[in-house]
Amino acid sequence: MPDYKNPVQKNLPFKEWKLVAALIGLSLAPRLITLIAFAHYDTPPVYDEGGYFLRAQGAADTFTSLLTLDHAGLRSGLYSWFGWGKWPPLYPWLLSLGMPFFEDNVVGARCVNVLLSSLTTWVVYCLASRIAMNRAVAVIAAGLHALHPTLIAYAVLLWSETAYTLFLMLCILFMVQAMQAKELRKRRSHYLLASAALAATGLIRAASLPLFVIVPVLVAWLELRRNHPAPYRLAAGMAATVLVIILPYQAVLCGVHKKIVLLSTASDYNLYLGNNPWVPLENGSSWGDNPSKAKVHRAMATGDVAGRLAREEIAAHPMRFVARSAFRLRMLWSPDFFPLRHVLSAAAPPTYPWGVALLTCGTLLAFVFVLGWGLFGLLAVDQFHWGAKTIAWGMCVGLTIGPVVTIAMSRLHFSMTVILLPFAAAGVLAMSSRMGFRQLACGVGSGAFVLFALSSIPVVVGQHLLPSSYYAHLLTPVAERLNRTVEYRDVIAIRVPDDAGPTNFDLTLTISNCHASLLTPYDAQAAWEGKKQASQRAFDNAGIEKVRLRPGQETEVILVGSGSDDSFDVLISTSDKEAKATLAPRCWKRGCDAAIPGVVYQWN
């Protein structure tokens, strides 16, 4: 194994500004390029991104209303920011900090995420240099964070993983600094900072709830082994600090719902999504299983409490719960195709097949490299600072509990991937020396776990990608080799512009090769402002629907099918004219003139 007898000085990460600046620049460059591309194509926030962005706008409106003494705006902003407590409020507030500096609020929010991700590169360097006591390990770990394609994508996408991971890594860094401190006063101050960072993670995501217990227990155990005179007092102080910081939000949340709610109202809902009588055993999480999810919603609509129903299901079928939990562990560590899903679902601009192939290969290779070498370094390399491995294992166990018990998806292992980076760097360097039987066994075990994670790919392809049929010619052959059927989804929006004149347009929409539903005509601007909710109805059995549009109105056709053809088409016709709305790149989120004067359509 390598000899780490050339330790890094305590203050090295803060004094070698040239190296630090180079690493941050290396991290910023690909993130800014991706940000510019997203801004150029006006890529909107979708999925949970949209929820976070709307809450960030609410946070920005809240503080603007405070400055202007606008009471009505303050109430509206607070409601948009907090909602019903589905997500804690810190991350939306962080995103809102970038909005005043840009004309486009989405770009401002994405810029904040890019800065948070680049700061995480620095924190990874600082942490790796302290726990490995080796400059090469620190540089490799920071370089992996800077250039990992998945981490680059998350820096631009408005999901909370980037901010959550920054504060989690700060918590680990302060804990390591506390263990290295010789003076009791410095040790206490570092543990205090670690507690504040841990509380911040809880104000971003409720996934930290297990860590609120595990981290103080870890501190007490580690300090007890070091013969600290008052280890339990230190642990109690950390727990109390976390409680004091989260208490105001927790009090508001419980007051609104008039019951005990721990950080998020989504916890019980997610518990029921993963543990209900309808979720198939081969799909241990009902994320992506719409029939099961619909039945869950109907059960909850009767007034039953989701948490109670989930606990009853677990108590009645404990072995089924164990089987589902094992499945969820595999899905938790499935290759993270969330950024790829962004491309394949056409939330990002349509791209060339080689671009999709390059992104897929880069994502897979980075996943296998970090997971394989990270586990090997964590298991086989011993030259880490005392207690570092214990902290890493404790954090990974705490972050695994929630997904394994509720619902699991690859996005939830994001933070654990970053925790593994220093160990992956050390594992690579360890290959330069002779390995014994223990190291070989650890290598075999790490490889077996990587294969276990890769075995989830058929489920991901069949259920979780949610691609556009524009990419059917790429994915259908892959799905067939994996013995899976891919469900493709698209939306075609048909609109009559405001300046089309007073004429009403009676249109007949004809659909083939897929199932379709229709969002009935509504005023596009009013719907965007949340003033009017559109209703949805299915097409008739013949795949034909008649609709009347007035100027300023639009209708959306939701297309779902197996993608046997290259794409879905919608035939628009009047009594004397007809046009075909196709999934062409030129129509991606841009109005295309139909062959019918006064009617435009776009592929959403």
C-alpha positions as CSV (number, residue, x, y, z in Angstrom):
1,M,0.0,0.0,0.0
2,P,1.2,3.6,-0.6
3,D,3.1,5.4,2.2
4,Y,1.5,8.6,3.2
5,K,4.4,9.8,5.3
6,N,4.6,13.2,3.6
7,P,1.6,14.8,5.3
8,V,-0.1,17.9,4.1
9,Q,0.2,20.9,6.4
10,K,-2.9,21.7,8.3
11,N,-3.4,25.0,6.5
12,L,-2.3,23.9,3.1
13,P,-5.7,24.1,1.4
14,F,-6.0,27.7,2.4
15,K,-2.5,28.8,1.6
16,E,-1.9,27.2,-1.8
17,W,-4.2,29.6,-3.6
18,K,-2.8,28.8,-7.1
19,L,-3.7,25.2,-6.8
20,V,-7.0,26.0,-5.2
21,A,-7.8,28.6,-7.9
22,A,-6.8,26.1,-10.6
23,L,-9.1,23.4,-9.2
24,I,-12.1,25.8,-8.8
25,G,-11.4,27.0,-12.4
26,L,-11.4,23.4,-13.6
27,S,-14.7,22.9,-11.9
28,L,-16.3,26.2,-13.1
29,A,-15.4,25.8,-16.8
30,P,-17.6,22.8,-17.8
31,R,-20.4,24.0,-15.5
32,L,-20.4,27.5,-17.0
33,I,-20.4,26.0,-20.6
34,T,-23.4,23.8,-19.7
35,L,-25.1,26.8,-18.1
36,I,-24.6,28.9,-21.2
37,A,-26.0,26.1,-23.4
38,F,-29.1,25.8,-21.1
39,A,-29.6,29.6,-21.2
40,H,-29.1,29.8,-25.0
41,Y,-31.8,27.1,-25.6
42,D,-34.0,28.5,-22.9
43,T,-34.2,25.1,-21.2
44,P,-37.0,25.2,-18.6
45,P,-37.0,23.6,-15.1
46,V,-38.9,20.4,-15.3
47,Y,-39.9,17.6,-12.8
48,D,-38.9,18.5,-9.3
49,E,-36.8,21.3,-10.7
50,G,-40.0,23.2,-11.5
51,G,-41.2,22.8,-7.9
52,Y,-37.9,24.2,-6.5
53,F,-37.9,27.1,-8.9
54,L,-41.4,28.1,-8.1
55,R,-40.5,28.1,-4.4
56,A,-37.4,30.1,-5.1
57,Q,-39.5,32.7,-6.9
58,G,-41.8,32.7,-3.8
59,A,-38.7,33.4,-1.6
60,A,-37.6,36.2,-3.8
61,D,-41.1,37.7,-3.8
62,T,-41.3,37.4,0.0
63,F,-38.2,39.5,0.5
64,T,-39.2,42.0,-2.2
65,S,-42.6,42.4,-0.4
66,L,-40.9,42.9,2.9
67,L,-38.9,45.8,1.4
68,T,-41.9,47.4,-0.2
69,L,-44.3,46.7,2.7
70,D,-46.7,44.8,0.4
71,H,-48.7,42.7,2.7
72,A,-50.7,40.9,0.0
73,G,-47.5,40.1,-1.9
74,L,-45.9,38.9,1.4
75,R,-48.7,36.4,2.0
76,S,-48.5,35.1,-1.6
77,G,-44.7,34.9,-1.5
78,L,-44.7,33.0,1.8
79,Y,-47.2,30.5,0.5
80,S,-45.3,29.9,-2.7
81,W,-42.0,29.6,-0.8
82,F,-43.2,27.2,2.0
83,G,-46.3,25.7,0.3
84,W,-47.5,22.9,2.6
85,G,-44.1,21.9,3.7
86,K,-43.3,19.3,1.0
87,W,-39.7,20.6,0.9
88,P,-37.8,22.5,3.6
89,P,-37.1,26.2,2.7
90,L,-33.4,26.7,2.7
91,Y,-32.6,25.6,-0.9
92,P,-35.3,27.7,-2.5
93,W,-34.0,30.7,-0.6
94,L,-30.4,30.0,-1.8
95,L,-31.6,29.9,-5.4
96,S,-33.5,33.1,-5.0
97,L,-30.3,34.9,-4.1
98,G,-29.2,34.9,-7.8
99,M,-32.5,36.1,-9.2
100,P,-31.9,39.9,-8.7
101,F,-28.7,39.8,-10.8
102,F,-30.2,38.4,-14.0
103,E,-33.2,39.3,-16.1
104,D,-34.1,35.6,-16.4
105,N,-34.8,34.2,-13.0
106,V,-34.0,30.7,-14.2
107,V,-30.5,31.7,-15.2
108,G,-30.0,33.4,-11.8
109,A,-31.1,30.3,-9.9
110,R,-28.8,28.1,-12.1
111,C,-25.9,30.4,-11.4
112,V,-26.2,29.9,-7.7
113,N,-26.2,26.1,-8.2
114,V,-23.0,26.4,-10.3
115,L,-21.3,28.4,-7.6
116,L,-22.4,25.9,-4.9
117,S,-21.0,23.0,-6.9
118,S,-17.7,24.7,-7.6
119,L,-17.3,25.5,-3.9
120,T,-17.9,21.8,-3.2
121,T,-14.8,21.0,-5.3
122,W,-12.8,23.1,-2.9
123,V,-14.3,21.4,0.1
124,V,-13.6,18.0,-1.4
125,Y,-9.9,19.0,-1.8
126,C,-9.7,20.3,1.8
127,L,-11.3,17.2,3.2
128,A,-9.2,14.7,1.1
129,S,-6.0,16.5,2.1
130,R,-6.9,16.2,5.8
131,I,-8.1,12.6,5.9
132,A,-5.5,11.1,3.5
133,M,-2.5,13.4,4.4
134,N,-1.5,13.2,0.7
135,R,-1.5,16.0,-1.8
136,A,-2.0,13.6,-4.8
137,V,-5.1,12.1,-3.2
138,A,-6.6,15.5,-2.6
139,V,-5.9,16.7,-6.2
140,I,-7.3,13.6,-7.8
141,A,-10.4,13.7,-5.6
142,A,-11.1,17.3,-6.4
143,G,-10.4,16.7,-10.1
144,L,-12.9,13.8,-10.1
145,H,-15.5,16.2,-8.6
146,A,-14.7,18.9,-11.1
147,L,-15.0,16.6,-14.2
148,H,-17.6,14.0,-13.2
149,P,-20.3,14.4,-15.9
150,T,-23.2,13.7,-13.5
151,L,-21.9,16.2,-11.0
152,I,-21.5,18.8,-13.8
153,A,-25.1,18.2,-14.9
154,Y,-26.5,18.5,-11.4
155,A,-24.7,21.9,-11.0
156,V,-27.0,23.3,-13.7
157,L,-30.2,21.3,-12.9
158,L,-32.2,22.8,-10.1
159,W,-32.4,19.8,-7.9
160,S,-31.4,20.1,-4.3
161,E,-28.6,17.5,-4.3
162,T,-25.8,20.1,-5.1
163,A,-26.6,22.4,-2.1
164,Y,-27.3,19.4,0.2
165,T,-23.9,17.8,-0.6
166,L,-22.0,21.0,0.0
167,F,-23.3,21.4,3.5
168,L,-22.9,17.6,4.1
169,M,-19.3,17.7,3.1
170,L,-18.7,20.8,5.3
171,C,-20.2,18.9,8.2
172,I,-17.7,16.0,7.6
173,L,-14.8,18.5,7.1
174,F,-15.5,20.2,10.4
175,M,-15.9,16.9,12.2
176,V,-12.4,15.8,10.9
177,Q,-10.9,19.2,11.9
178,A,-12.4,18.7,15.4
179,M,-10.8,15.3,15.8
180,Q,-7.5,16.8,14.6
181,A,-7.6,19.8,17.0
182,K,-5.6,19.4,20.2
183,E,-7.1,22.3,22.0
184,L,-10.5,21.6,23.6
185,R,-11.8,25.1,22.6
186,K,-11.0,24.5,19.0
187,R,-12.5,21.1,19.1
188,R,-15.7,22.5,20.5
189,S,-15.9,25.3,17.9
190,H,-15.4,22.8,15.0
191,Y,-18.1,20.5,16.3
192,L,-20.4,23.6,16.6
193,L,-19.7,24.4,12.9
194,A,-20.3,20.8,12.0
195,S,-23.7,20.9,13.8
196,A,-24.7,24.1,11.9
197,A,-23.8,22.5,8.6
198,L,-25.7,19.3,9.6
199,A,-28.8,21.4,10.5
200,A,-28.5,23.2,7.1
201,T,-28.7,19.8,5.4
202,G,-32.0,19.2,7.3
203,L,-33.3,22.5,6.1
204,I,-32.7,21.5,2.5
205,R,-33.9,17.8,2.6
206,A,-35.6,15.6,5.1
207,A,-33.1,12.9,4.2
208,S,-31.0,14.1,7.1
209,L,-33.3,12.9,9.8
210,P,-31.4,9.7,10.4
211,L,-28.1,11.7,10.4
212,F,-29.5,13.8,13.3
213,V,-29.2,10.7,15.4
214,I,-26.2,9.0,13.8
215,V,-23.8,11.9,13.8
216,P,-24.0,12.7,17.6
217,V,-23.6,8.9,18.3
218,L,-20.5,8.8,16.0
219,V,-19.0,11.8,17.8
220,A,-19.6,10.3,21.2
221,W,-18.1,6.9,20.2
222,L,-15.0,8.5,18.5
223,E,-14.3,10.8,21.4
224,L,-14.9,8.0,23.9
225,R,-12.2,6.0,22.1
226,R,-9.9,9.0,22.3
227,N,-10.5,9.2,26.1
228,H,-12.1,12.5,25.9
229,P,-13.3,13.5,29.4
230,A,-16.9,14.4,28.3
231,P,-17.7,12.6,25.0
232,Y,-21.5,12.5,25.7
233,R,-21.5,16.2,26.5
234,L,-20.0,17.0,23.1
235,A,-22.6,14.8,21.4
236,A,-25.4,16.3,23.3
237,G,-24.2,19.8,22.4
238,M,-24.2,18.9,18.7
239,A,-27.7,17.5,19.0
240,A,-28.9,20.6,20.9
241,T,-27.3,22.9,18.3
242,V,-29.1,21.1,15.4
243,L,-32.4,21.3,17.3
244,V,-32.1,25.0,18.0
245,I,-31.4,25.8,14.3
246,I,-34.2,23.8,12.9
247,L,-36.7,24.6,15.6
248,P,-38.3,27.7,14.1
249,Y,-39.1,26.0,10.8
250,Q,-40.2,22.9,12.7
251,A,-42.6,24.9,14.9
252,V,-44.2,26.6,11.9
253,L,-44.6,23.3,10.1
254,C,-46.3,21.6,13.0
255,G,-48.4,24.7,13.7
256,V,-49.7,24.8,10.1
257,H,-50.6,21.1,10.1
258,K,-51.6,20.9,13.8
259,K,-49.6,17.7,14.2
260,I,-46.0,16.5,14.5
261,V,-44.4,16.8,11.1
262,L,-40.6,16.1,10.9
263,L,-39.1,18.5,8.3
264,S,-41.3,17.5,5.4
265,T,-44.9,16.5,4.7
266,A,-43.6,14.2,2.0
267,S,-42.1,11.6,4.4
268,D,-45.3,9.7,5.1
269,Y,-46.4,9.9,1.5
270,N,-43.1,8.4,0.2
271,L,-43.3,5.7,2.9
272,Y,-46.8,4.7,1.5
273,L,-45.6,4.9,-2.1
274,G,-43.0,2.3,-1.4
275,N,-45.1,0.2,1.0
276,N,-48.7,-0.4,-0.2
277,P,-50.7,-3.4,-1.3
278,W,-50.4,-2.6,-5.0
279,V,-46.8,-1.9,-5.7
280,P,-45.4,-5.0,-7.5
281,L,-42.6,-6.9,-5.7
282,E,-40.4,-6.7,-8.8
283,N,-40.8,-2.9,-8.5
284,G,-40.0,-2.3,-4.9
285,S,-40.5,1.5,-5.3
286,S,-43.7,2.7,-7.0
287,W,-41.8,5.6,-8.5
288,G,-42.4,5.0,-12.1
289,D,-45.3,2.6,-11.4
290,N,-48.3,4.8,-12.2
291,P,-51.1,2.3,-11.6
292,S,-49.8,1.8,-8.0
293,K,-49.4,5.5,-7.5
294,A,-53.0,6.2,-8.7
295,K,-54.4,3.7,-6.2
296,V,-52.3,5.3,-3.4
297,H,-53.8,8.6,-4.2
298,R,-57.3,7.2,-4.1
299,A,-56.7,5.6,-0.8
300,M,-55.3,8.8,0.7
301,A,-58.3,10.8,-0.8
302,T,-60.6,8.8,1.6
303,G,-59.0,10.6,4.5
304,D,-56.7,7.7,5.6
305,V,-53.3,8.8,6.9
306,A,-50.5,7.6,4.5
307,G,-48.0,6.9,7.3
308,R,-50.5,4.7,9.2
309,L,-51.5,2.8,6.1
310,A,-47.8,2.2,5.3
311,R,-47.0,0.9,8.8
312,E,-50.0,-1.4,8.6
313,E,-48.8,-2.8,5.3
314,I,-45.3,-3.4,6.7
315,A,-46.6,-5.1,9.9
316,A,-48.9,-7.3,7.9
317,H,-46.3,-8.4,5.4
318,P,-42.8,-8.1,6.9
319,M,-41.0,-10.4,4.4
320,R,-42.5,-8.5,1.6
321,F,-41.1,-5.3,3.1
322,V,-37.6,-7.0,3.3
323,A,-37.8,-8.0,-0.3
324,R,-38.8,-4.6,-1.4
325,S,-36.0,-3.0,0.7
326,A,-33.5,-5.2,-1.0
327,F,-34.8,-4.2,-4.4
328,R,-34.7,-0.5,-3.3
329,L,-31.1,-0.8,-2.3
330,R,-30.3,-1.9,-5.8
331,M,-32.3,0.9,-7.3
332,L,-30.6,3.4,-5.0
333,W,-27.2,2.5,-6.5
334,S,-28.4,2.2,-10.1
335,P,-26.4,4.3,-12.5
336,D,-27.6,7.9,-12.2
337,F,-29.3,8.5,-15.5
338,F,-31.3,11.6,-14.3
339,P,-29.3,14.0,-16.4
340,L,-29.6,11.6,-19.4
341,R,-33.4,11.4,-18.7
342,H,-33.4,15.2,-19.1
343,V,-32.1,14.8,-22.6
344,L,-34.1,11.8,-23.6
345,S,-37.4,13.3,-22.4
346,A,-36.7,16.4,-24.6
347,A,-36.6,18.6,-21.6
348,A,-33.3,19.7,-23.0
349,P,-32.9,20.5,-26.7
350,P,-33.0,17.4,-29.1
351,T,-29.5,16.3,-29.8
352,Y,-27.6,14.0,-32.2
353,P,-27.4,10.2,-31.5
354,W,-23.7,10.4,-31.0
355,G,-24.3,13.1,-28.3
356,V,-26.7,10.7,-26.5
357,A,-24.2,7.9,-26.8
358,L,-21.3,10.0,-25.5
359,L,-23.4,11.2,-22.5
360,T,-24.5,7.7,-21.7
361,C,-21.0,6.2,-21.9
362,G,-19.5,9.1,-19.8
363,T,-22.1,8.7,-17.2
364,L,-21.7,4.9,-16.9
365,L,-17.9,5.0,-16.9
366,A,-17.8,7.7,-14.2
367,F,-20.3,5.8,-12.1
368,V,-18.4,2.5,-12.3
369,F,-15.0,4.2,-11.6
370,V,-16.1,6.2,-8.6
371,L,-18.2,3.4,-7.0
372,G,-15.7,0.7,-7.6
373,W,-12.5,2.5,-6.6
374,G,-14.4,4.3,-3.8
375,L,-15.5,1.1,-2.2
376,F,-12.1,-0.4,-2.6
377,G,-10.4,2.6,-1.0
378,L,-12.9,2.6,1.8
379,L,-12.4,-1.1,2.5
380,A,-8.8,-1.8,1.7
381,V,-6.7,1.4,2.2
382,D,-5.7,2.0,5.7
383,Q,-3.6,5.2,5.5
384,F,-6.5,7.6,6.3
385,H,-6.7,9.8,9.4
386,W,-8.1,8.0,12.3
387,G,-11.9,8.1,12.4
388,A,-12.4,9.2,8.7
389,K,-13.6,5.8,7.6
390,T,-16.0,5.6,10.5
391,I,-17.5,9.0,9.6
392,A,-17.8,8.0,5.9
393,W,-19.6,4.7,6.7
394,G,-21.9,6.4,9.2
395,M,-22.9,9.1,6.7
396,C,-23.5,6.5,4.0
397,V,-25.6,4.3,6.3
398,G,-27.7,7.3,7.4
399,L,-28.3,8.4,3.8
400,T,-29.3,4.8,2.8
401,I,-32.0,4.3,5.5
402,G,-34.6,6.7,4.0
403,P,-34.5,5.4,0.4
404,V,-34.4,1.8,1.4
405,V,-37.4,2.2,3.6
406,T,-39.5,4.5,1.3
407,I,-38.7,4.9,-2.4
408,A,-35.3,4.7,-4.0
409,M,-33.9,6.2,-7.2
410,S,-30.4,6.9,-8.4
411,R,-30.5,10.6,-7.7
412,L,-30.5,9.8,-4.0
413,H,-26.9,8.4,-4.0
414,F,-25.5,11.7,-5.3
415,S,-24.1,12.7,-1.9
416,M,-22.6,9.3,-1.2
417,T,-20.8,9.5,-4.5
418,V,-19.1,12.7,-3.4
419,I,-18.2,11.2,0.0
420,L,-16.5,8.3,-1.9
421,L,-14.3,10.6,-4.0
422,P,-11.3,10.8,-1.6
423,F,-11.4,7.1,-1.1
424,A,-11.6,6.5,-4.9
425,A,-8.5,8.6,-5.3
426,A,-6.7,6.7,-2.6
427,G,-7.8,3.4,-4.1
428,V,-6.3,4.3,-7.5
429,L,-3.0,5.2,-5.9
430,A,-3.0,2.0,-3.9
431,M,-2.7,0.0,-7.1
432,S,1.0,1.1,-7.4
433,S,2.0,-1.2,-4.5
434,R,1.7,-4.9,-3.8
435,M,-1.6,-6.0,-2.6
436,G,-2.2,-8.8,-0.1
437,F,-5.1,-11.2,0.2
438,R,-7.3,-8.7,2.1
439,Q,-6.9,-6.1,-0.6
440,L,-7.7,-8.7,-3.3
441,A,-10.8,-9.8,-1.4
442,C,-11.9,-6.1,-1.0
443,G,-11.4,-5.6,-4.7
444,V,-13.5,-8.6,-5.6
445,G,-16.2,-7.4,-3.1
446,S,-16.2,-3.9,-4.6
447,G,-16.5,-5.4,-8.2
448,A,-19.4,-7.6,-7.1
449,F,-21.3,-4.6,-5.7
450,V,-20.7,-2.6,-8.9
451,L,-22.2,-5.6,-10.8
452,F,-25.1,-5.6,-8.4
453,A,-25.8,-1.9,-9.1
454,L,-25.5,-2.4,-12.9
455,S,-28.1,-5.1,-12.8
456,S,-30.7,-2.4,-12.2
457,I,-30.2,-1.0,-15.8
458,P,-33.1,-3.0,-17.3
459,V,-35.5,-1.5,-14.7
460,V,-34.1,2.0,-15.3
461,V,-34.5,1.7,-19.1
462,G,-38.0,0.2,-18.9
463,Q,-39.5,2.5,-16.2
464,H,-37.4,5.5,-15.2
465,L,-36.1,7.2,-18.3
466,L,-39.5,8.5,-19.6
467,P,-38.1,9.3,-23.0
468,S,-39.6,11.1,-26.0
469,S,-40.5,9.0,-29.0
470,Y,-38.0,11.2,-30.9
471,Y,-35.3,8.9,-29.5
472,A,-37.3,5.7,-30.1
473,H,-35.0,4.5,-32.9
474,L,-32.1,4.6,-30.4
475,L,-33.8,3.1,-27.4
476,T,-36.1,0.5,-28.8
477,P,-33.3,-1.8,-29.9
478,V,-31.6,-1.4,-26.5
479,A,-34.9,-2.2,-24.7
480,E,-35.5,-5.2,-26.8
481,R,-32.1,-6.6,-26.0
482,L,-32.9,-6.1,-22.3
483,N,-36.3,-7.7,-22.8
484,R,-38.0,-4.5,-21.7
485,T,-40.8,-2.3,-23.2
486,V,-40.1,1.4,-23.0
487,E,-43.0,3.9,-22.6
488,Y,-42.5,7.0,-24.6
489,R,-44.1,10.3,-23.8
490,D,-44.5,13.6,-25.7
491,V,-46.7,16.7,-25.6
492,I,-47.8,18.6,-28.7
493,A,-49.2,22.1,-27.9
494,I,-51.6,23.6,-30.6
495,R,-52.3,27.3,-30.2
496,V,-54.1,30.1,-31.9
497,P,-52.1,33.4,-31.5
498,D,-53.7,36.4,-30.0
499,D,-53.5,38.3,-33.3
500,A,-55.3,35.6,-35.3
501,G,-58.5,37.6,-35.4
502,P,-61.9,36.9,-34.0
503,T,-62.4,33.6,-35.9
504,N,-63.0,30.4,-33.9
505,F,-61.1,27.4,-35.1
506,D,-62.9,24.1,-35.1
507,L,-60.2,21.5,-35.3
508,T,-60.2,17.7,-35.5
509,L,-57.2,16.0,-34.0
510,T,-56.4,12.5,-35.1
511,I,-53.9,10.3,-33.2
512,S,-52.4,6.9,-34.3
513,N,-49.9,4.5,-32.8
514,C,-50.2,5.7,-29.2
515,H,-52.6,6.4,-26.4
516,A,-53.4,10.1,-26.0
517,S,-55.2,12.5,-23.7
518,L,-56.1,16.1,-24.2
519,L,-55.8,19.1,-22.0
520,T,-59.0,21.0,-22.9
521,P,-58.5,24.5,-24.4
522,Y,-57.5,27.1,-22.0
523,D,-56.0,30.6,-21.9
524,A,-52.2,29.9,-22.0
525,Q,-51.2,33.1,-20.1
526,A,-53.8,32.5,-17.4
527,A,-52.7,28.9,-17.0
528,W,-49.1,29.9,-16.7
529,E,-49.9,32.4,-14.0
530,G,-51.8,29.7,-12.1
531,K,-55.2,31.4,-12.4
532,K,-56.9,28.7,-14.3
533,Q,-56.5,24.9,-14.2
534,A,-57.0,23.0,-17.4
535,S,-58.9,19.7,-17.3
536,Q,-57.8,16.5,-19.0
537,R,-59.8,14.0,-20.9
538,A,-58.9,10.9,-22.9
539,F,-59.3,10.7,-26.7
540,D,-62.2,8.6,-28.0
541,N,-61.6,5.0,-29.0
542,A,-61.0,6.0,-32.6
543,G,-58.2,8.3,-31.6
544,I,-60.1,11.4,-32.8
545,E,-61.1,14.5,-30.8
546,K,-62.8,17.7,-31.9
547,V,-61.8,20.9,-30.2
548,R,-62.7,24.6,-30.7
549,L,-59.9,27.2,-30.1
550,R,-60.3,31.0,-29.8
551,P,-57.4,33.5,-30.3
552,G,-55.1,33.3,-27.3
553,Q,-56.1,29.7,-26.5
554,E,-54.1,26.5,-26.8
555,T,-54.7,22.8,-26.2
556,E,-52.1,20.2,-25.3
557,V,-52.1,16.7,-26.6
558,I,-50.3,14.2,-24.3
559,L,-49.0,11.2,-26.2
560,V,-48.0,7.9,-24.6
561,G,-47.0,4.8,-26.5
562,S,-44.5,2.0,-27.0
563,G,-42.6,3.9,-29.6
564,S,-42.8,1.2,-32.3
565,D,-42.6,4.0,-34.9
566,D,-39.9,6.6,-34.8
567,S,-42.2,9.3,-33.5
568,F,-45.8,10.2,-32.8
569,D,-47.7,12.5,-35.2
570,V,-50.9,14.5,-34.6
571,L,-53.0,15.2,-37.6
572,I,-54.8,18.6,-37.4
573,S,-57.6,19.2,-39.8
574,T,-60.5,21.5,-40.5
575,S,-63.3,21.1,-43.0
576,D,-61.0,22.0,-45.9
577,K,-57.3,21.8,-44.7
578,E,-55.1,19.5,-42.7
579,A,-51.6,19.6,-41.2
580,K,-49.3,17.1,-39.4
581,A,-47.7,18.2,-36.2
582,T,-44.4,16.3,-36.0
583,L,-41.6,16.0,-33.4
584,A,-39.0,18.0,-35.3
585,P,-36.1,19.8,-33.6
586,R,-37.2,23.1,-35.2
587,C,-40.5,22.8,-33.3
588,W,-39.0,22.1,-29.9
589,K,-40.6,24.7,-27.7
590,R,-40.9,27.0,-30.6
591,G,-44.1,27.7,-32.6
592,C,-44.2,26.2,-36.0
593,D,-46.7,27.3,-38.6
594,A,-49.2,24.6,-39.5
595,A,-50.5,24.3,-43.0
596,I,-53.7,25.8,-41.5
597,P,-53.5,29.7,-41.5
598,G,-53.8,31.1,-37.9
599,V,-52.8,27.8,-36.2
600,V,-49.3,27.1,-34.8
601,Y,-48.0,24.1,-32.8
602,Q,-44.9,23.2,-30.9
603,W,-43.3,20.1,-29.4
604,N,-43.0,20.6,-25.7
